[in-house]
């Protein structure tokens, strides 16, 4: 799963030409995928890949070492790829 694609899916249209608001169904899918992650991994992933904080900034927010954030993000990516491939997120979205 590419973080840029996730950013595009959740970023609101900001009046930029050619940019459209995300499809609500994509937002539901994204939410269902993120719900598959445990709290610590989701927090690290959202802060770094969606909000755009650096790993150091995310570590400050979470109160843990930068290496822990890197590990959580890497594991979250793996979890998301697995959940997306397995379709496990569909059960969370109804």
MDTraj code that builds the backbone (N, CA, C; nanometers):
import mdtraj as md
import numpy as np

residues = "UNK UNK UNK UNK UNK UNK UNK UNK UNK UNK UNK UNK UNK UNK UNK UNK UNK UNK UNK UNK UNK UNK UNK UNK UNK UNK UNK UNK UNK UNK UNK UNK UNK UNK UNK UNK UNK UNK UNK UNK UNK UNK UNK UNK UNK UNK UNK UNK UNK UNK UNK UNK UNK UNK UNK UNK UNK UNK UNK UNK UNK UNK UNK UNK UNK UNK UNK UNK UNK UNK UNK UNK UNK UNK UNK UNK UNK UNK UNK UNK UNK UNK UNK UNK UNK UNK UNK UNK UNK UNK UNK UNK UNK UNK".split()
xyz = np.array([
    [0.0854, -0.1169, 0.0000],
    [0.0000, 0.0000, 0.0000],
    [0.0895, 0.1225, 0.0000],
    [0.0665, 0.2124, -0.0892],
    [0.1474, 0.3323, -0.1031],
    [0.0870, 0.4449, -0.0199],
    [0.1671, 0.5070, 0.0638],
    [0.1182, 0.6150, 0.1488],
    [0.0659, 0.7319, 0.0666],
    [0.1260, 0.7582, -0.0493],
    [0.0779, 0.8670, -0.1336],
    [-0.0657, 0.8413, -0.1790],
    [-0.0980, 0.7185, -0.2105],
    [-0.2340, 0.6850, -0.2519],
    [-0.3313, 0.7048, -0.1368],
    [-0.2881, 0.6705, -0.0159],
    [-0.3732, 0.6897, 0.1010],
    [-0.3939, 0.8386, 0.1254],
    [-0.2858, 0.9180, 0.1155],
    [-0.2988, 1.0627, 0.1328],
    [-0.3988, 1.1202, 0.0339],
    [-0.3900, 1.0769, -0.0909],
    [-0.4817, 1.1250, -0.1940],
    [-0.6259, 1.0866, -0.1608],
    [-0.6443, 0.9686, -0.1049],
    [-0.7795, 0.9219, -0.0755],
    [-0.8439, 0.9999, 0.0375],
    [-0.7635, 1.0478, 0.1326],
    [-0.8211, 1.1157, 0.2483],
    [-0.8089, 1.2670, 0.2426],
    [-0.7281, 1.3183, 0.1533],
    [-0.7082, 1.4634, 0.1447],
    [-0.8297, 1.5290, 0.0817],
    [-0.8818, 1.6349, 0.1447],
    [-0.9957, 1.7052, 0.0860],
    [-0.9520, 1.7855, -0.0362],
    [-1.0463, 1.8101, -0.1244],
    [-1.0176, 1.8953, -0.2394],
    [-0.9868, 2.0345, -0.1859],
    [-0.8801, 2.0932, -0.2338],
    [-0.8383, 2.2232, -0.1812],
    [-0.8437, 2.3307, -0.2887],
    [-0.9381, 2.3189, -0.3768],
    [-0.9533, 2.4190, -0.4805],
    [-0.8484, 2.4108, -0.5902],
    [-0.7718, 2.3032, -0.5911],
    [-0.6707, 2.2863, -0.6940],
    [-0.7373, 2.2335, -0.8192],
    [-0.7011, 2.2885, -0.9355],
    [-0.7606, 2.2388, -1.0592],
    [-0.7347, 2.0893, -1.0771],
    [-0.8374, 2.0191, -1.1201],
    [-0.8229, 1.8765, -1.1467],
    [-0.8325, 1.7898, -1.0233],
    [-0.8496, 1.8499, -0.9082],
    [-0.8583, 1.7738, -0.7835],
    [-1.0038, 1.7594, -0.7426],
    [-1.0447, 1.6395, -0.7128],
    [-1.1823, 1.6142, -0.6732],
    [-1.1866, 1.5581, -0.5329],
    [-1.2986, 1.5800, -0.4675],
    [-1.3158, 1.5259, -0.3325],
    [-1.3160, 1.3741, -0.3396],
    [-1.2662, 1.3091, -0.2358],
    [-1.2612, 1.1625, -0.2368],
    [-1.4013, 1.1027, -0.2353],
    [-1.4124, 0.9877, -0.2952],
    [-1.5361, 0.9116, -0.2948],
    [-1.5613, 0.8639, -0.1514],
    [-1.6828, 0.8861, -0.0975],
    [-1.7112, 0.8405, 0.0396],
    [-1.6854, 0.6914, 0.0597],
    [-1.7071, 0.6115, -0.0440],
    [-1.6815, 0.4671, -0.0318],
    [-1.5335, 0.4398, -0.0077],
    [-1.4460, 0.5207, -0.0690],
    [-1.3028, 0.5044, -0.0460],
    [-1.2670, 0.5396, 0.0977],
    [-1.3334, 0.6410, 0.1536],
    [-1.3081, 0.6782, 0.2926],
    [-1.3502, 0.5667, 0.3874],
    [-1.4619, 0.5024, 0.3564],
    [-1.5085, 0.3903, 0.4385],
    [-1.4098, 0.2753, 0.4296],
    [-1.3608, 0.2474, 0.3096],
    [-1.2626, 0.1404, 0.2912],
    [-1.1352, 0.1724, 0.3669],
    [-1.0885, 0.2964, 0.3563],
    [-0.9671, 0.3367, 0.4274],
    [-0.9868, 0.3207, 0.5779],
    [-1.0993, 0.3658, 0.6290],
    [-1.1265, 0.3550, 0.7728],
    [-1.1277, 0.2080, 0.8162],
    [-1.1914, 0.1241, 0.7345],
    [-1.1974, -0.0189, 0.7675],
    [-1.0579, -0.0802, 0.7679],
    [-0.9739, -0.0404, 0.6729],
    [-0.8364, -0.0918, 0.6699],
    [-0.7597, -0.0459, 0.7933],
    [-0.7723, 0.0810, 0.8289],
    [-0.7008, 0.1318, 0.9463],
    [-0.7502, 0.0659, 1.0743],
    [-0.8780, 0.0301, 1.0785],
    [-0.9328, -0.0367, 1.1974],
    [-0.8728, -0.1746, 1.2201],
    [-0.8129, -0.2335, 1.1164],
    [-0.7482, -0.3642, 1.1292],
    [-0.6224, -0.3540, 1.2153],
    [-0.5605, -0.2367, 1.2166],
    [-0.4341, -0.2171, 1.2882],
    [-0.4561, -0.2032, 1.4380],
    [-0.3588, -0.2520, 1.5162],
    [-0.3671, -0.2261, 1.6592],
    [-0.3369, -0.0784, 1.6838],
    [-0.3724, -0.0292, 1.7999],
    [-0.3656, 0.1141, 1.8301],
    [-0.2283, 0.1758, 1.8031],
    [-0.1221, 0.1134, 1.8545],
    [0.0122, 0.1714, 1.8406],
    [0.0557, 0.1807, 1.6949],
    [0.0286, 0.0771, 1.6177],
    [0.0667, 0.0778, 1.4761],
    [-0.0167, 0.1795, 1.3983],
    [-0.1464, 0.1843, 1.4276],
    [-0.2340, 0.2808, 1.3597],
    [-0.1898, 0.4239, 1.3893],
    [-0.1597, 0.4509, 1.5157],
    [-0.1165, 0.5850, 1.5551],
    [0.0105, 0.6261, 1.4806],
    [0.1099, 0.5396, 1.4774],
    [0.2359, 0.5701, 1.4093],
    [0.2133, 0.5876, 1.2595],
    [0.1324, 0.5003, 1.1994],
    [0.1056, 0.5077, 1.0557],
    [0.0326, 0.6372, 1.0201],
    [-0.0715, 0.6682, 1.0941],
    [-0.1499, 0.7886, 1.0641],
    [-0.0650, 0.9141, 1.0820],
    [0.0091, 0.9214, 1.1897],
    [0.0908, 1.0409, 1.2144],
    [0.1957, 1.0635, 1.1060],
    [0.2602, 0.9572, 1.0615],
    [0.3693, 0.9734, 0.9650],
    [0.3237, 0.9707, 0.8202],
    [0.2286, 0.8840, 0.7876],
    [0.1920, 0.8649, 0.6476],
    [0.0724, 0.9482, 0.6040],
    [-0.0165, 0.9828, 0.6945],
    [-0.1346, 1.0613, 0.6585],
    [-0.1241, 1.2062, 0.7034],
    [-0.0850, 1.2253, 0.8289],
    [-0.0720, 1.3618, 0.8808],
    [0.0536, 1.4284, 0.8259],
    [0.1582, 1.3497, 0.8040],
    [0.2803, 1.4027, 0.7449],
    [0.3884, 1.4419, 0.8433],
    [0.3772, 1.3953, 0.9675],
    [0.4831, 1.4234, 1.0646],
    [0.6072, 1.3417, 1.0299],
    [0.7212, 1.3955, 1.0663],
    [0.8441, 1.3172, 1.0516],
    [0.8419, 1.2065, 1.1564],
    [0.9298, 1.1092, 1.1386],
    [0.9371, 1.0012, 1.2375],
    [0.9755, 1.0575, 1.3745],
    [1.0639, 1.1557, 1.3763],
    [1.1051, 1.2173, 1.5032],
    [0.9876, 1.2892, 1.5696],
    [0.9095, 1.3611, 1.4901],
    [0.7926, 1.4311, 1.5455],
    [0.6893, 1.3315, 1.5986],
    [0.6670, 1.2245, 1.5241],
    [0.5726, 1.1222, 1.5684],
    [0.6217, 1.0564, 1.6975],
    [0.7524, 1.0359, 1.7074],
    [0.8093, 0.9777, 1.8295],
    [0.7836, 1.0692, 1.9484],
    [0.7964, 1.2003, 1.9284],
    [0.7674, 1.2951, 2.0364],
    [0.6209, 1.2879, 2.0782],
    [0.5312, 1.2818, 1.9799],
    [0.3880, 1.2740, 2.0090],
    [0.3552, 1.1461, 2.0853],
    [0.4137, 1.0358, 2.0425],
    [0.3831, 0.9061, 2.1028],
    [0.4631, 0.8776, 2.2296],
    [0.5684, 0.9557, 2.2515],
    [0.6508, 0.9343, 2.3703],
    [0.7335, 0.8074, 2.3638],
    [0.7887, 0.7796, 2.2457],
    [0.8715, 0.6600, 2.2294],
    [0.9887, 0.6927, 2.1364],
    [1.0875, 0.6039, 2.1275],
    [1.2021, 0.6281, 2.0402],
    [1.1639, 0.6268, 1.8918],
    [1.2429, 0.6958, 1.8112],
    [1.2210, 0.7019, 1.6665],
    [1.2213, 0.5613, 1.6060],
    [1.3106, 0.4761, 1.6518],
    [1.3170, 0.3397, 1.6000],
    [1.1880, 0.2626, 1.6217],
    [1.1203, 0.2908, 1.7317],
    [0.9925, 0.2254, 1.7596],
    [0.8876, 0.2705, 1.6585],
    [0.8881, 0.3997, 1.6259],
    [0.7951, 0.4517, 1.5253],
    [0.8228, 0.3861, 1.3903],
    [0.9502, 0.3788, 1.3534],
    [0.9861, 0.3158, 1.2251],
    [0.9364, 0.1711, 1.2201],
    [0.9552, 0.0999, 1.3276],
    [0.9114, -0.0393, 1.3346],
    [0.7596, -0.0503, 1.3252],
    [0.6897, 0.0340, 1.3989],
    [0.5432, 0.0298, 1.3975],
    [0.4877, 0.0622, 1.2589],
    [0.5470, 0.1605, 1.1918],
    [0.5005, 0.1973, 1.0579],
    [0.5262, 0.0826, 0.9602],
    [0.6440, 0.0232, 0.9678],
    [0.6760, -0.0889, 0.8788],
    [0.5800, -0.2056, 0.9023],
    [0.5530, -0.2352, 1.0264],
    [0.4614, -0.3456, 1.0569],
    [0.3183, -0.3114, 1.0172],
    [0.2803, -0.1851, 1.0349],
    [0.1461, -0.1417, 0.9931],
    [0.1297, -0.1579, 0.8423],
    [0.2320, -0.1208, 0.7670],
    [0.2266, -0.1376, 0.6208],
    [0.2049, -0.2848, 0.5851],
    [0.2799, -0.3714, 0.6505],
    [0.2634, -0.5145, 0.6253],
    [0.1238, -0.5632, 0.6614],
    [0.0735, -0.5169, 0.7745],
    [-0.0621, -0.5543, 0.8169],
    [-0.1661, -0.5069, 0.7155],
    [-0.1486, -0.3849, 0.6643],
    [-0.2440, -0.3298, 0.5675],
    [-0.2411, -0.4073, 0.4358],
    [-0.1222, -0.4415, 0.3914],
    [-0.1102, -0.5199, 0.2679],
    [-0.1804, -0.6542, 0.2854],
    [-0.1576, -0.7188, 0.3978],
    [-0.2210, -0.8473, 0.4255],
    [-0.3726, -0.8329, 0.4335],
    [-0.4196, -0.7321, 0.5074],
    [-0.5641, -0.7116, 0.5233],
    [-0.6295, -0.6795, 0.3899],
    [-0.5651, -0.5988, 0.3093],
    [-0.6207, -0.5630, 0.1794],
    [-0.6261, -0.6852, 0.0887],
    [-0.5198, -0.7626, 0.0894],
    [-0.5151, -0.8823, 0.0057],
    [-0.6141, -0.9885, 0.0498],
    [-0.6332, -1.0012, 0.1798],
    [-0.7248, -1.1018, 0.2341],
    [-0.8705, -1.0549, 0.2317],
    [-0.8902, -0.9255, 0.2146],
    [-1.0259, -0.8713, 0.2207],
    [-1.0792, -0.8671, 0.3632],
    [-0.9898, -0.8783, 0.4622],
    [-1.0322, -0.8808, 0.6026],
    [-1.1027, -0.7523, 0.6435],
    [-1.0677, -0.6430, 0.5808],
    [-1.1279, -0.5140, 0.6160],
    [-1.2757, -0.5085, 0.5809],
    [-1.3233, -0.5904, 0.4879],
    [-1.4620, -0.5846, 0.4436],
    [-1.5573, -0.6175, 0.5577],
    [-1.5170, -0.7086, 0.6444],
    [-1.6046, -0.7445, 0.7551],
    [-1.6203, -0.6288, 0.8513],
    [-1.5173, -0.5445, 0.8631],
    [-1.5268, -0.4291, 0.9508],
    [-1.6149, -0.3210, 0.8911],
    [-1.6275, -0.3162, 0.7585],
    [-1.7068, -0.2105, 0.6960],
    [-1.8519, -0.2512, 0.6751],
    [-1.8865, -0.3722, 0.7102],
    [-2.0258, -0.4148, 0.7040],
    [-2.0454, -0.5048, 0.5937],
])
top = md.Topology()
chain = top.add_chain()
for i, resn in enumerate(residues, 1):
    res = top.add_residue(resn, chain, resSeq=i)
    for name in ("N", "CA", "C"):
        top.add_atom(name, md.element.get_by_symbol(name[0]), res)
traj = md.Trajectory(xyz[None], top)
